[in-house]
Amino acid sequence: MVKIDLKHIWKIADDITIGKTGFVYIINNQSKIISHPNKEYLSVIIPQSNEVSKVLKNFTGTTNYNNRFGEQIICSYIPILGETIYNNNGYWGVIVNQQSDEVFKMVFSFQRHLIIITPMIIIGIIIGISLFFSRSIITPIKKLEDGMGAVSSGNLDYHVNIKSGDEIEYLASSFNKMTDDLKSLNSKVQQRTTEVEKLLLQKDEFIGQLGHDLKNPLNPIVNLLPVLEEREHDPETKKIFEVVNRNVEYMRNLVVKTVELARLNSPNTELTMNETNLLDEVNNVVEKNKIALEENNMEIDNNIDENIMIKADKLRIEELFDNLIINAIKYSKDIGTITIDAKEDKDFVTVSVKDTGIGMTEEQLSHIFDEFYKADEARHDFDSSGLGLPICKRIIERHGGKIWAESSGEGKGTTFYFTIPAGSETIIGDIEGKIDKLQKDTQKRDDENWIRK
Amino acid sequence: MDKKVIMAVDDDADNNFSLKLRLEKLDPGCEVITVDSGKKCLELLENNEIPDMILMDIMMPGANGWETYQKLKENSTWKNIPVIFVSASSDELAEKIKGLLGDDYIEKPYDIEDVKKRIDEILEKSDQK
């Protein structure tokens, strides 16, 4: 016989609580309650019900019923002990009761949790996937983008390092190859540019040297021919001298102008920019050409305001006016007027030189600034090198201005316009400062040149 | 009145010849001495043959025009001799110096009357000093 302390069993059963409403009780084979959390029910014989009769017959199961308060109860039962203890006198039963409301409440609560948690999980998954894609796709693309930015801003040493094992890695390696190709192309272009620059410089040096070598022997020819001509009295020989002289003069003009144009094209030629009074310059040139103007019955109508200052290379601007005035004389038929005017407009002064000469066609107007262009090709013009206007153009361009010509047609005269940077109004103190600076500059250049020797 | 003495320094003998012929003919009151190098120019000066004016070519073998000019300016007596540079050169240096060094700059091929005019102007100025 095994002696069981029932108090011990009660204790165990009492301690079992299920939720708020659930409890456990034990009945013996006589349907007598031997353990119940509510002590009032102890030793009460409960009426035979479905679950009681089943458990006592050694069944395990679950059932539900309404108690006397009308609450639905879920009831589980399991037989215990039985024959082991009482030699087949029947089973004891452990019965668990719980209100179904509470059970459903738990289920509903779980369901509610599911409703809230599910979207959170989905969002979590989306974030996870995004992070994954970000690492595996967006990051490499960003790297490529950085690479393109670097290359387009000139850094051809930039290489994109992507080891994603997919198409993007392939793209990156193509990109790197392209960058390498660009780099080698770039160095080739630079090499060629350097070669071209060197050649251009050599061209300028060549023309400079050629100019020197041509001008030097021209000097005794130009100066001695008139002496011979003067000593000669034979009319035929005099005529020969006249022809030779004219051709020598033409050649001299061509050589001097070619060298001058090469000089203006050379980046090594620096213009000496000074504040210059425009009217003074024009008057100098008019004075220089006084005889030619008188011989050709040309009048000068100079309307330039005496206060207009320009920022210019004095010698070059005189050369420009010289070319324009000689041109106007040349293309006026032994009589006419040259009207010179200037208009100041903010940073630039627009100068116009208008003649009453033979004028120009549209076709001629579009070519007059081309090198070696002559308006009348049929005429063998000894006075024209075809370089006067291209030189004017380069002079103006080197000053940052523009030059153009307008004509209403043949016989209706031509007007040349050009723009040149305006000078500021000079005050006396300023002039002193400038002279001081010029002297210092001269001294400096002086010193530099001795160093170079 | 003594003749004014112009020293022409040029390695090109033809140029020297034509300059002397034209200038002396144009201005009977002037005598042109010609030398073919900067070295000879300095030698004459050392022998106290001091001209009223020097016409100096730039590109010459040996001591070129600039170097000779420098030697002139270093000497207390010679530095007052007016110098006109005469050159066919159009290199960068000539371009920069034009109007900055020397009393004038004449480009070859020149017009002899222009040369005479410039010489007279400079001599007039130095006489006033």
Interface residues (C-beta under 8 A of the other chain):
Chain A: E205 G208 G211 H212 D213 K215 N216 P217 L218 N219 P220 I221 V222 N223 L224 V227 R252 V256 V259 E260 A262 R263 S266 N268 T269 E270 T272 L315 T442 R445 D446 N449 W450 R452 K453
Chain B: D12 D14 N15 F17 S18 L19 L21 R22 K25 M59 N64 W66 E67 Q70 S87 A88 S89 S90 D91 E92 L93 E95 K96 I97 K98 G99 L100 L101 E107 K108 P109 Y110 I112
